[in-house]
Each structure stands twice: as structure tokens, then as C-alpha cells.
Amino acid sequence: MITDEQWATLLETRATDPGAVRRAYQARKRRTSLLDGKSTLFLVAADHPARGALGVGGDPLAMADRRSLLARLLTALANPEVDGVLGTPDVIEDLLLLDGLNERVVIGSMNRGGLAGADWEIDDRFTAYDAASIAAFGLDGGKMLLRLVDSDPGTIPTLEGCARAVTELAEHGLMAMVEPLPYKRDHNDKLVLQKDSAALSRASAVAAGLGATSAYTWLKLPAPEEPDVVLDTTALPALVLGGVPSERPEDDLASWGRSLRHPTVRGLVVGRALLYPPDGDVAAAVAAAAEVLRTARGITV
């Protein structure tokens, strides 16, 4: 999807014409609205590298090859059922310079300061887009990660930062996508995601209450084992996240499908599971996820 000429042009532009980035933001053709008359939203996520999370499966550097990552994203975006992308400024701007984001939803990732494996990982500072830049660049919303660890005081500034971002995005009339994930540390001090309904419901309730208004808040949640219990926690629109890919893509698809049937759920935000499928066929993985979304929501093409 990226020719040698396109890649060489991108590298040359990055080195010699930084103003091209702002021009690309200004020239991007935007959708008229977030859902654009549809009932669902299907986004591909690519904000993992900025947090130092480069591994997929057994390859610790899978996402470290930027040309490969961009090519995979363009393959995903070529599917008309994919609505857009979630990413940090570097990835979004590469895609803009490759003319890959016209009439697509673009969500800017905001807090990437909690580097994977760092001692301060839970103190997840806002180091990427902020609400003002998201509005100025004509993006469609901002996403923030909220990892809740009751034993880690780093949760407190992250909570406060997310609440501030929700308020500021709402002031601009833009989506605030909050991803609340409850964690605990095991006996080796490793962070372990708590997937039980009680923990996920509590996290959802906390996220829903952030900010001066929830008018523009959407939740980004793992597919729970008991969808009705967790997804009944709020009336806010939700998107199912892909999470860490399993060794069996069919199990991931089935898990997403169960949650997608819930009335508060509007769609999917999936990254590594679709961009780096076990068989390497990105287009097929994206098409399979789109079919699950259609089937779960009763959409006919």
C-alpha cells in the first residue's frame, strides 16, 4: 500500500517541509458528523507505540516498523466499513501526508505518558494531543486511557487529568473517549487487568462521572464476560476495544460480537488484533470484524 516513491516523498517532506503537516490538517475533508447517518462506529487504533508498547504476540518489535504500520493502517482504512482511526500526532500526521484520512473519523490520543513497564506507568500524563489542538486541527475527538489501580497513587493525577480533558473537549463540542481499565498488581508487582464484572462496572461508573458534563463522553471498554451486567452501568455510548490479541482470532471475534448486541454499544475500536493478525492478512481480519459488527447490530449491506 506504500510505494517506494510514496515513502521517499514522506521522508523528504518530514525533513524539509514541516509546514506541510498543518496544511494537510487544513486540507482534510471531514465528515459532516461523527456517525454520519450511520448507527455504528468502527475505528482502528494505532496509539500503542507512543506508550512504548511495540510488541504483538511473540514479536517484541512488531509495531516498531513505521512503514509497515502505516501500510497496515491504510489497508484497514481502505475497507469502506472502517470509519476512521485513533492515533497520536506522529501517526495521524504520517497518514495525513499520505492522503489517507479524507472523510474519515480521526480521534487524537491524549495521554501516553504512562510508558509500558515503567515504575510510573499508572501516572499517565497527557503528553500527546490536548483538547485545544484537537479542535484546532479539525479532529473529531480525543481519547484518554484511565487505568484504575487502588493501591497506586499515580491513579489520582490520571483521574484528574482525564476529568479536565473531558470538560475541555466538551467545551469544543468534541467526543471524549474514555478507556477505563481496572488493574491490580500481582505478587510479582505486575499489572493484571481485572476482567470480572464488578471491577469493570465500577471502572465504567467512575469514567462516566468524569468532567463537568458527560454530554460528549463515550466509553471504550473491554468485551466483558457478562455484557449486560457491565454495559448496563451507564447510559453513555460505548465502543468495544480489541485489547491484547489472543492466539485464536475467532475467539476475539465471538467475544466482541456478544458485547456488540448491547444497545449502548455503538461499535469497535481495535488495533493490534486487526493490524497484526496471525496469518498476516490485514484486509481479511478487518472484513471479519466488520461482518461481526454488522451481524450483531442487524445491519444489511
VEXSEZA-643688 format. One record per residue (C-alpha): residue number from 1; x, y, z; residue in one letter; chain. Coordinates in nm, 4 decimals. Last residue first. Example, Ala and Ser with C-alpha at 12.3 -4.5 7.8 and 13.67 -1.06 7.14 Angstrom:
<sites>
  resi      east     north        up  resn  chain
     2    1.3670   -0.1060    0.7140     s      A
     1    1.2300   -0.4500    0.7800     a      A
</sites>
This chain:
<sites>
  resi      east     north        up  resn  chain
   301   -2.5419   -0.4231    0.3198     v      A
   300   -2.7696   -0.5423    0.5990     t      A
   299   -2.7238   -0.4271    0.9575     i      A
   298   -2.8630   -0.6367    1.2427     g      A
   297   -2.6314   -0.4819    1.5022     r      A
   296   -2.4552   -0.8075    1.5877     a      A
   295   -2.4396   -0.9129    1.2244     t      A
   294   -2.2962   -0.5845    1.1017     r      A
   293   -2.0352   -0.5707    1.3777     l      A
   292   -1.9326   -0.9321    1.3214     v      A
   291   -1.9060   -0.8635    0.9472     e      A
   290   -1.6847   -0.5614    1.0083     a      A
   289   -1.4580   -0.7740    1.2281     a      A
   288   -1.4245   -1.0347    0.9519     a      A
   287   -1.3510   -0.7656    0.6921     a      A
   286   -1.0783   -0.6179    0.9122     v      A
   285   -0.9125   -0.9576    0.9562     a      A
   284   -0.9365   -1.0270    0.5821     a      A
   283   -0.7749   -0.6943    0.4914     a      A
   282   -0.4990   -0.7411    0.7476     v      A
   281   -0.3909   -1.0831    0.6193     d      A
   280   -0.0773   -1.1571    0.8227     g      A
   279   -0.1901   -1.5061    0.9231     d      A
   278   -0.1614   -1.4349    1.2956     p      A
   277   -0.3342   -1.0952    1.2643     p      A
   276   -0.1172   -0.7835    1.3061     y      A
   275   -0.3332   -0.4836    1.2121     l      A
   274   -0.6594   -0.6476    1.3160     l      A
   273   -0.5710   -0.7818    1.6607     a      A
   272   -0.3226   -0.4969    1.7095     r      A
   271   -0.5739   -0.2158    1.6880     g      A
   270   -0.9462   -0.2449    1.7513     v      A
   269   -1.2043    0.0212    1.8353     v      A
   268   -1.5473   -0.1300    1.7751     l      A
   267   -1.9095   -0.0236    1.7576     g      A
   266   -2.2100    0.1531    1.9028     r      A
   265   -2.2614   -0.0292    2.2301     v      A
   264   -2.5410    0.1115    2.4475     t      A
   263   -2.7971   -0.1296    2.2988     p      A
   262   -2.5979   -0.4478    2.3785     h      A
   261   -2.5511   -0.6691    2.0723     r      A
   260   -2.1917   -0.5529    2.0282     l      A
   259   -2.0982   -0.7201    2.3560     s      A
   258   -2.1579   -1.0752    2.2336     r      A
   257   -1.9951   -0.9980    1.8970     g      A
   256   -1.6727   -0.8758    2.0555     w      A
   255   -1.6254   -1.2076    2.2349     s      A
   254   -1.7016   -1.4078    1.9215     a      A
   253   -1.4496   -1.2054    1.7200     l      A
   252   -1.1803   -1.2500    1.9840     d      A
   251   -1.2429   -1.6269    1.9947     d      A
   250   -1.2174   -1.6453    1.6150     e      A
   249   -0.8841   -1.4658    1.6347     p      A
   248   -0.7366   -1.7602    1.8311     r      A
   247   -0.3937   -1.6829    1.9782     e      A
   246   -0.5469   -1.3930    2.1658     s      A
   245   -0.4908   -1.0304    2.0708     p      A
   244   -0.4357   -0.7872    2.3598     v      A
   243   -0.7297   -0.5487    2.3673     g      A
   242   -0.9856   -0.5144    2.0890     g      A
   241   -1.1943   -0.2401    2.2420     l      A
   240   -1.5731   -0.2353    2.2413     v      A
   239   -1.7239    0.1106    2.1940     l      A
   238   -1.9745    0.2626    2.4333     a      A
   237   -2.2494    0.5232    2.4267     p      A
   236   -2.3387    0.6544    2.7728     l      A
   235   -2.6441    0.5181    2.9538     a      A
   234   -2.4315    0.3759    3.2329     t      A
   233   -2.3814    0.0513    3.4291     t      A
   232   -2.5959   -0.1600    3.1944     d      A
   231   -2.2827   -0.2375    2.9928     l      A
   230   -2.1191   -0.4268    3.2794     v      A
   229   -2.4061   -0.6549    3.3814     v      A
   228   -2.5451   -0.6975    3.0308     d      A
   227   -2.2078   -0.7869    2.8829     p      A
   226   -2.1248   -1.0677    3.1274     e      A
   225   -1.7911   -1.1985    3.0003     e      A
   224   -1.6926   -0.8412    2.9288     p      A
   223   -1.5646   -0.7105    2.5919     a      A
   222   -1.3146   -0.4479    2.7048     p      A
   221   -1.4451   -0.0917    2.7182     l      A
   220   -1.4125    0.2403    2.5369     k      A
   219   -1.6650    0.4788    2.6891     l      A
   218   -1.8102    0.7818    2.5116     w      A
   217   -1.8410    1.1251    2.6710     t      A
   216   -1.9806    1.4228    2.4790     y      A
   215   -2.2674    1.5200    2.7095     a      A
   214   -2.0898    1.3878    3.0204     s      A
   213   -2.0527    1.7335    3.1716     t      A
   212   -1.8187    1.8985    3.4221     a      A
   211   -1.5751    1.6109    3.3950     g      A
   210   -1.5650    1.2487    3.4983     l      A
   209   -1.8794    1.0654    3.6109     g      A
   208   -1.8902    0.8126    3.3268     a      A
   207   -1.5325    0.7083    3.3979     a      A
   206   -1.6084    0.6172    3.7598     v      A
   205   -1.9185    0.4197    3.6627     a      A
   204   -1.7295    0.2311    3.3933     s      A
   203   -1.4493    0.1418    3.6362     a      A
   202   -1.7004    0.0099    3.8900     r      A
   201   -1.8748   -0.1965    3.6219     s      A
   200   -1.5425   -0.3390    3.5043     l      A
   199   -1.4383   -0.4383    3.8572     a      A
   198   -1.7731   -0.5966    3.9431     a      A
   197   -1.7997   -0.7752    3.6093     s      A
   196   -1.4671   -0.9523    3.6397     d      A
   195   -1.1933   -0.8645    3.3896     k      A
   194   -0.9335   -0.7209    3.6265     q      A
   193   -0.6290   -0.6386    3.4127     l      A
   192   -0.3040   -0.7510    3.5747     v      A
   191   -0.0168   -0.5127    3.6464     l      A
   190    0.2988   -0.6960    3.7501     k      A
   189    0.4279   -0.6435    4.1042     d      A
   188    0.5498   -1.0053    4.1129     n      A
   187    0.2821   -1.0937    4.3708     h      A
   186    0.0190   -0.9496    4.1364     d      A
   185   -0.0636   -0.5806    4.0923     r      A
   184   -0.4259   -0.4896    4.0320     k      A
   183   -0.5890   -0.3249    3.7328     y      A
   182   -0.9232   -0.1670    3.6392     p      A
   181   -0.9408   -0.0250    3.2848     l      A
   180   -1.1364    0.2875    3.1975     p      A
   179   -1.0987    0.3973    2.8314     e      A
   178   -1.2540    0.7433    2.7984     v      A
   177   -1.3460    0.8785    2.4545     m      A
   176   -1.4273    1.2485    2.4807     a      A
   175   -1.6147    1.3413    2.1636     m      A
   174   -1.5983    1.7077    2.0641     l      A
   173   -1.8297    2.0044    2.1265     g      A
   172   -1.5349    2.2364    2.1942     h      A
   171   -1.6367    2.2862    2.5588     e      A
   170   -1.6970    1.9119    2.5700     a      A
   169   -1.3312    1.8517    2.4841     l      A
   168   -1.2274    2.0762    2.7730     e      A
   167   -1.4533    1.9039    3.0266     t      A
   166   -1.3469    1.5535    2.9259     v      A
   165   -0.9816    1.6637    2.9290     a      A
   164   -1.0103    1.8009    3.2830     r      A
   163   -1.1697    1.4800    3.4073     a      A
   162   -0.8965    1.2769    3.2376     c      A
   161   -0.6228    1.4827    3.4024     g      A
   160   -0.7832    1.4477    3.7453     e      A
   159   -0.8172    1.0727    3.7138     l      A
   158   -0.4584    1.0473    3.5896     t      A
   157   -0.3383    1.2637    3.8788     p      A
   156   -0.5098    1.0224    4.1251     i      A
   155   -0.4169    0.6881    3.9649     t      A
   154   -0.0488    0.7529    4.0316     g      A
   153   -0.1317    0.6917    4.3970     p      A
   152   -0.1157    0.3155    4.3236     d      A
   151   -0.3021    0.0748    4.5550     s      A
   150   -0.6432    0.1459    4.4031     d      A
   149   -0.5185    0.0876    4.0498     v      A
   148   -0.7514    0.2429    3.7922     l      A
   147   -0.6087    0.2744    3.4420     r      A
   146   -0.7692    0.5646    3.2587     l      A
   145   -0.6628    0.5911    2.8942     l      A
   144   -0.7739    0.9045    2.7104     m      A
   143   -0.9197    0.9533    2.3631     k      A
   142   -0.9907    1.2803    2.1880     g      A
   141   -1.2485    1.3864    1.9344     g      A
   140   -1.3302    1.4563    1.5711     d      A
   139   -1.0109    1.6246    1.4573     l      A
   138   -1.0151    1.9682    1.2975     g      A
   137   -0.6571    2.0645    1.3783     f      A
   136   -0.7634    2.3498    1.6049     a      A
   135   -1.0150    2.1350    1.7948     a      A
   134   -0.7706    1.8524    1.8604     i      A
   133   -0.5043    2.1121    1.9384     s      A
   132   -0.7196    2.2767    2.2056     a      A
   131   -0.8321    1.9475    2.3594     a      A
   130   -0.4766    1.8200    2.4049     d      A
   129   -0.2866    1.5851    2.1742     y      A
   128    0.0171    1.3962    2.3068     a      A
   127    0.1796    1.4047    2.6523     t      A
   126   -0.1134    1.3938    2.8940     f      A
   125    0.0317    1.2151    3.1971     r      A
   124   -0.0445    0.8547    3.2864     d      A
   123    0.0616    0.8101    3.6479     d      A
   122   -0.0189    0.4372    3.6182     i      A
   121    0.3103    0.3629    3.4416     e      A
   120    0.5303    0.5416    3.6976     w      A
   119    0.7679    0.2471    3.7502     d      A
   118    0.7737    0.1978    3.3733     a      A
   117    0.6553   -0.1278    3.2159     g      A
   116    0.4570    0.0386    2.9376     a      A
   115    0.5066    0.4133    2.9481     l      A
   114    0.2385    0.6045    3.1342     g      A
   113    0.2968    0.9308    2.9482     g      A
   112    0.0676    0.8444    2.6582     r      A
   111   -0.2264    1.0668    2.7458     n      A
   110   -0.4049    1.2295    2.4504     m      A
   109   -0.4833    1.0042    2.1550     s      A
   108   -0.6496    1.2031    1.8764     g      A
   107   -0.9614    1.0608    1.7151     i      A
   106   -0.9937    1.0921    1.3375     v      A
   105   -1.3208    0.9964    1.1686     v      A
   104   -1.2637    0.9591    0.7969     r      A
   103   -1.3821    1.1799    0.5129     e      A
   102   -1.0220    1.2259    0.3979     n      A
   101   -0.7745    1.0393    0.6144     l      A
   100   -0.5235    0.8632    0.3875     g      A
    99   -0.3593    1.1464    0.1972     d      A
    98   -0.0100    1.0066    0.2699     l      A
    97    0.0718    1.3337    0.4470     l      A
    96   -0.2429    1.2842    0.6538     l      A
    95   -0.1409    0.9281    0.7399     l      A
    94    0.2002    1.0478    0.8588     d      A
    93    0.0236    1.3221    1.0561     e      A
    92   -0.2050    1.0761    1.2324     i      A
    91    0.0901    0.8531    1.3233     v      A
    90    0.3026    1.1361    1.4655     d      A
    89    0.0071    1.3080    1.6335     p      A
    88   -0.1058    1.0018    1.8325     t      A
    87   -0.3704    0.7664    1.6990     g      A
    86   -0.7306    0.6572    1.6622     l      A
    85   -0.8500    0.5858    1.3084     v      A
    84   -1.1535    0.6022    1.0864     g      A
    83   -1.4907    0.4730    0.9789     d      A
    82   -1.3935    0.1248    0.8663     v      A
    81   -1.6855   -0.0137    0.6643     e      A
    80   -1.5380    0.1282    0.3437     p      A
    79   -1.2324   -0.1012    0.3775     n      A
    78   -0.9383    0.1026    0.2501     a      A
    77   -0.8841    0.2227    0.6064     l      A
    76   -0.7621   -0.1231    0.7063     a      A
    75   -0.5120   -0.1376    0.4205     t      A
    74   -0.4020    0.2172    0.5003     l      A
    73   -0.3421    0.1146    0.8614     l      A
    72   -0.1392   -0.1874    0.7551     r      A
    71    0.0737    0.0276    0.5257     a      A
    70    0.1261    0.2776    0.8062     l      A
    69    0.2402    0.0058    1.0463     l      A
    68    0.4756   -0.1448    0.7872     s      A
    67    0.6344    0.1910    0.7137     r      A
    66    0.6666    0.2594    1.0866     r      A
    65    0.8459   -0.0653    1.1734     d      A
    64    0.8428   -0.0567    1.5560     a      A
    63    0.4939   -0.2066    1.5740     m      A
    62    0.6153   -0.5677    1.5640     a      A
    61    0.9132   -0.5030    1.7920     l      A
    60    0.8523   -0.7566    2.0718     p      A
    59    0.7371   -1.0233    1.8235     d      A
    58    0.5825   -1.3192    2.0063     g      A
    57    0.2302   -1.1781    2.0094     g      A
    56    0.2426   -0.8089    1.9301     v      A
    55    0.5107   -0.5898    2.0822     g      A
    54    0.5617   -0.2165    2.0451     l      A
    53    0.4130   -0.0795    2.3669     a      A
    52    0.6426    0.2207    2.4243     g      A
    51    0.3469    0.4434    2.5091     r      A
    50    0.3832    0.6258    2.1772     a      A
    49    0.3905    0.2871    2.0019     p      A
    48    0.0365    0.1914    2.1197     h      A
    47   -0.1583    0.4748    1.9559     d      A
    46   -0.2651    0.2822    1.6464     a      A
    45   -0.6348    0.2059    1.6878     a      A
    44   -0.8696    0.1201    1.4007     v      A
    43   -1.2193    0.2618    1.4326     l      A
    42   -1.5650    0.1213    1.3584     f      A
    41   -1.8618    0.3411    1.4524     l      A
    40   -2.2247    0.2320    1.4288     t      A
    39   -2.5756    0.3687    1.3677     s      A
    38   -2.4867    0.5521    1.0493     k      A
    37   -2.6014    0.8986    0.9428     g      A
    36   -2.2521    1.0463    0.9553     d      A
    35   -2.1714    0.8866    1.2921     l      A
    34   -1.9291    1.1608    1.3940     l      A
    33   -2.0817    1.4341    1.1812     s      A
    32   -2.0369    1.6120    0.8469     t      A
    31   -1.7305    1.4050    0.7753     r      A
    30   -1.4122    1.5968    0.7242     r      A
    29   -1.2104    1.6654    0.4093     k      A
    28   -0.8516    1.7191    0.5143     r      A
    27   -0.6981    2.0339    0.3660     a      A
    26   -0.6406    2.2132    0.6964     q      A
    25   -0.4747    1.9130    0.8600     y      A
    24   -0.2593    1.8623    0.5500     a      A
    23   -0.1565    2.2280    0.5509     r      A
    22   -0.0535    2.1953    0.9136     r      A
    21    0.1632    1.8944    0.8294     v      A
    20    0.3091    2.0542    0.5177     a      A
    19    0.4561    2.3265    0.7373     g      A
    18    0.7260    2.0802    0.8405     p      A
    17    0.8699    2.0949    0.4873     d      A
    16    1.2281    1.9671    0.4617     t      A
    15    1.2712    1.6614    0.6819     a      A
    14    0.9138    1.5319    0.7080     r      A
    13    0.8525    1.6143    0.3432     t      A
    12    1.1580    1.4177    0.2345     e      A
    11    1.0568    1.1170    0.4445     l      A
    10    0.7024    1.1241    0.3060     l      A
     9    0.8280    1.1605   -0.0501     t      A
     8    1.0633    0.8634   -0.0087     a      A
     7    0.7777    0.6536    0.1273     w      A
     6    0.5466    0.7492   -0.1577     q      A
     5    0.8167    0.6714   -0.4146     e      A
     4    0.8974    0.3367   -0.2554     d      A
     3    0.5284    0.2512   -0.2771     t      A
     2    0.3014    0.2348    0.0273     i      A
     1    0.0000    0.0000    0.0000     m      A
</sites>
